[in-house]
């Protein structure tokens, strides 16, 4: 049976007409108010499409069919995939091979974003992955998790009591894992390679544990929730740290040696000592289920300016045009109705360590698992090292770990060239 899916008919409000340029990043109250006023589903779709149009093979909804002269080996389309509940749907980018060569031995790759992000964050990776799909006669998909990005913002509820940790974790994981399984069934995929970033990496493992026959391989990019140590991560750096600079075409991911892991942990400990006394307040709000995105929404007109400060500082390695496009995109998905974001206090304890750490769970996996960290990451790489060892002890010698130079938590954006090379390498890795 072919691994390629039958693609549903795209349903999108975007058109093939020229899009207006991305707005300037607000630096005043008036500009911030205008940005806040110009947000909504239509603007969110346009912001996402502005990023996707950077792909030479992207076909916007309503575009005329290609002629024989401009037919490409791959095509990318946005679509909404409806789930079992009529109010639930998954926003999807499908990059499919147009080759009719027949069955491929490369299952589709599915890209899963992190907390509060969306598929548009990977716009610098889609071209390389699309070319891989074209060569291998397979597909690449990128999803917005249910309740995040441009997927359905449905109510998120956990019925388990606060002291019932297993119950809370199970319910929160099920919200995402069950919707991903429904999406797989709708798309007609037999197996998938999951590429998950941060919380998307955590949820990819959770899915693989529940549906082991549906996952052929896991590639975890700076995954959340791996280590046991509650003091091994520094969540404040995710918001404030600028994108690392210095990435070059010659960069390549390196095997994670003991020395490299030790150096990264040493720099993290320096940052831990800088943590403020407001930690107690943060812990209280976290346990009460307070979402950091509520802060942006509660400031109303000032929200775009807060997002603008984050965009300007975090994505300094991008061009001015790309930074503006990312700002528009982040602003729209951040100001959308709160939903899946409320999972965070049920899955992770204050300090961003998992209530049920992956390092204690991955040994059950019998597939290749690759851990990827940036050399300036705030996620603890020791968790990846211990996970690879736990896999080995369980008889699975297909665990690997890499460190990408000149990269922080958003490895795929900070050093896209090195990350893309590594992803293609791992997608092609022979499975025992």
N, C-alpha and C positions, 0 to 999 in steps of 0.2 A: 504493500500500500504506500502511496506517495505521502511524504510528510507535509507537502504543501496543502494549505487550507483553501476551501472555496470561500472567496472573499464576499462578505455581505455587501449589499448596495450601500455606498456611502450616504449618510444623512448629515448634512452640515449646513449651517446658515451662511457660511462664507461663499464667496463667488470668485470667478476668475478675473474680475475687474481689478484695476490697479488699487493697491492699498495706500492709504495716507501714510506718510512717514511716521516713525515713532516720535512720541512727544519728548520735549526736552525734560531732563530730570529736574524736578522742582527744587528751587533754592529759595523760594519766598512763600509766604502764606497765600498770596493770590494764585501763584502757579500751582501750589499744592491743592488749593480749592478747585481749580479748573481740572486737575488730574482726577481728583476724587469724584467730581461731577460726571466726568466722561468714563465711567466704568460700568460694567454690566456684561451680560452674556455675549451680546454682539461684539462689544469691544474686546472681550476676552478671546473670542474666536479669531478676531482680526490680529490680536497680539501674537497668538500662537502661530497663525499662518505667516505672519511676517518673519518669524524665525525659520519656519519650514520652507519658505520660498528660497532660502539660501541653498537648498538642495537642488542640484541640476535636474534631478529626476522626479521632483515633486509635482503632482498634478492636482491643482486646486479643484474643488467641487464646481461643476459647471463648465469646466474646460472642454474644448472640442476634442474629439478623439484624435490620437496622433496619426500622422500620415506615415506611409512606409519609409519615407526619407528621414523622419525624426524619431522613429521607434527606438527605444532604449532597452538594454538588457534587463533593466530593473525599473520599477515605477513605485512611487510612494503616494499614498492617499490617506486622508483623514476620514474617520468614520466613527459612528456611535454604535456600539454593540449592545443591544438590549438584553437584559438578563431575565431570570424567571419572574421576578417582581416587575410589573409594568413601569414602576417608578425608578427602577434601578437600571443604570446603563454605565458602560465603561467607554471613556474617550480613548480612541486607539489610532495610532499611526501604523499603517501596514506598508512595509517595503517588500515587494515581491519580485521574484525573478520572472521574466517573460519568456524564459527558455522553455521549450517543449521537449527537452531531451529525455524526460521520463523520471523514474524514481531516483531520489537522492539519498545518500546515506548520512546526510547532515540534517539533523532535526532543526526546526526553526529556533531562532534566538529571541527571547522575550526580555526586554529591558524594563526594569522596575525602579522607579525613582524613590528618593528618600522622603523624610518627614516634611510635609508642607510644601513640597516641590511639585514638579510636573514633568511630563515627557519632553517639553521644550528645552529643559536644561541640557539635554544631550544633543543639541543641534550640531555641535562640532564633531560628533561621533557617527552620525547617521551616514555620511558619505562613505567613510571607510567600511562600515558594517554593511552598507548597501552593496558596495562592490564585492564584498565577500559573498553575500547572498547571490549575486549575479553569477559569480564564478562557480559556486557550489550548487546552483539550481535550487535554492531554498528560500526562506523568507526571514525577515527580521521584523519584530513588532515592538512597539513602545506603548505602554499603557499609563493611564492615570489611575491610581488606586481608587476604588470606590470611596467617595467622600472627600477626595482631594483633587487638585488640578481642575480639569474641566469635566470630570465624571460627575455622576449624580450626587448632589449634596444632601444625602438622606440622613434622618435622625440616627445618632449613635447612642446606644444605651447598653449598659452592663448591669445585669440584675444581681450578680453575686455581691455579697457583702464585702466590706473593705478587708476584713481579716481573712477572707477566703481567697488567698493569692492564686491558687491553682484555677479556681473558678473564674476569677477576673482575667487571668492570662488566656485561658481557653476561649472565653467569650470574645475578647478583644482580637485575638488571632483569627477566630472564626469569621469575624466580620470581613476580613480581607481575604483569607484563604478560600472561603466558600465562594466569594465573588470571582476570584481568579479561576477556580475550578469551573464555575458556570461559564465564564468567558472562554476557557479552553474548549469546553464542549460545544459552545455556539460556533466557534471557529473551526471545529472539526480537526483539531490537532491530536495526534497520538502521543507524542512526547515533545518535550521542550528543553532547551538549555536556558536557564534563568540567569540573567545578569542583573544583580540587585545592588543598589547603592544605599549605604547607611541603613535606615529602617527598612528599605526595600530589600537589603541583604538579609536582615533578620527574618522578614516575612517570607523570603524565598526559601530559607532553611525550614521554617515552620510548614510551608506548603510541601516541600520535598519529604518531610517526615510523615505527613498525613497521606500523601499520594506518591509513594516512592516509584511506582511504575510509570509515572508521567513525566519524570525529570531525568534527563540523560546526563546532565552536568550542571554544576553550580559555579558561577564566577561572582565572588562577593567583593565589591569595591568599598573599602573602608566601612565594613559592616558594623552596625550598632548591636549592642547586647551580647557581645561575645564573652568578655572576661567575667570573673567572679568578683574581683576586687572593686569595692565601691569607691575607692579613691584613685582609680587608675585613669579616669577621664576628666577633662576640664571643659564642661559644656559652654562656658561663657566665650571661649575662643571661636566657636562656630559663628557667632554673630559679629564679633568685632575684628577678627583677624583679616587683613587684606590678602588677596591672592598672592601666593609666592611668585616671585619673578625669576627670570634667568633660564626658563625652559628654552631648549634649542632643538633643532632638527636632529642633532646627534644623540639626544637623550634616549635611553632605553631602560626599561624596568630591570632591576637586578634581583637575583635570588636573595631572600631575607636571611642574611647571616646573623649569628649571635651578636656580633659586634655592632651591626647596623641597628638591630632591635634595641640593644642596650643604649646606644647613643640617642635614639628617638625617645626612649622612656626617660632618659636623663633630662632632656629638654622639657618634657612634659612636667616633671617634678618641679622644675623652676617656676613654671606657670602656676602650678597648684598652690605654691606658697603665696601667690599674689591674690588668692581668692579673698573677697571682702566679707565683712561680718553680716552683710545682707543675706548671707546664705540661709539663715534660719527662716527669713521671710520667704525666700524662694522655695524652700522645702515645704513650708506650710501651704503655699499656693499650689505647688505641684500636687501634693496629696489631696487637695480639694478639687483637683481636676481642672485647674485653670490652664488655659491654652495661651502660649506666648503670642499667638496671632490675635487674641482678644485685645491685647495692648494696642495693636495697630488699628483695629476696628473701633475701639473705644475713643481714640483720639479724633475720630471723624475726619475733619478737613486737614489735620496735620498728618494723617496716615501716609499719603503719597510722599511727603517730605522724609518721613522716617524710612520708608522703603528706598527712597532715593539715596539717602546716606549709606544704607547698606549696599545698594547696587554700585555706587561710585567707589566704595572702599573695597568691596569683596571682589569685583571683577575688573581690576585695574589692568589685567593682562589682555582684555578684549579691546577691540577697536571702539571708537566713540559711537559709531553707528550700532554695533552689536551690544554695547552697554546700554544704550537707550532702548533697544529692542527688548533686552532682558528686563530692564526696569519696568516697561509697560506690561510685560508678561507676568512678572512677579507681583506687581501691584494688583492686577486683575484677579489672579488666583488667590491672593492673600485676603482681599476684601470680600471675596465670595462667602456665602453662608458657612459657618463653622459646622463641621461634620466629623470626618474620620480623624481629624487632628486630636480629638478628645480621647483617642486610644492611648496616648503617650503615658499617662500616669498609671495605667493598668499594666502596660508592658514593661516599662522602665521605672525604676525607683529614682529618687532625687540623686543627681550625679550621673545620670544617663547609663547606669548599669542595669542589666536585665533582671527582672524578678525571677526569671528562669533562664539563666545564662546558657548561651549556645554551646559553650565549651563543654558543658555536661551533657549535651544532647546530640552533637554531631556524629559521635561514634556509631550511631545506628545507620548512618548513610553508607551505601555501598557504591557510590558513584564518584567521579572526579570532583574535587572541591578545591577551588583556587581562591586564596585570600590576597587582596591587593591593598596596599597602604601607601600614602604619600610620605615622603621623608620628613615632612613638616606637619604630619597628621595629628589631630587631637584624639583620635581613637587609639586605644592601647593595642599595639601590635603583638604584645605578649599573648593576648587571647588567641590570635591567629596561630602563633607558634605552638601553643599548647593544644589547639584544636587539631592541627596537622599531626601532632604526636599521638593524640587520642585516636585519630583515624588509623594511624599505623598500628597501634597496639590492638585495634579491633580487626586487623587484617586487611585494611584498606590502605594500600600504599600509593593511592592516587591523589593525595593531598599535597598542595603546593602553596608557597607564599612568596610574594614579590614586593619590593619597595620601589616606587616610582620617584625619580629625582625631581626637585623643584616643584613639588606638589603638596598641597594640604589635604583637607578632608574631601573637597570636590576634585578628586584626582583627575577625573575625566575632562574637566574644564581647565584645571590648572596646567596640565601638561597633556593636551589631547593627543599629540603625535605619539608620544611614548605609550600612552594608554591604548590608543587605537591599535598600535602594533602588537601590544600584549594581548588584547582581546581577540584579534584575528588568530594569533598564535595559539591561544587556549581553545578557541572554537574549533581549530583544526587538529588539536591534540588527540592522538589515538587513544581510544578508550579500551582498557583491558577487559 
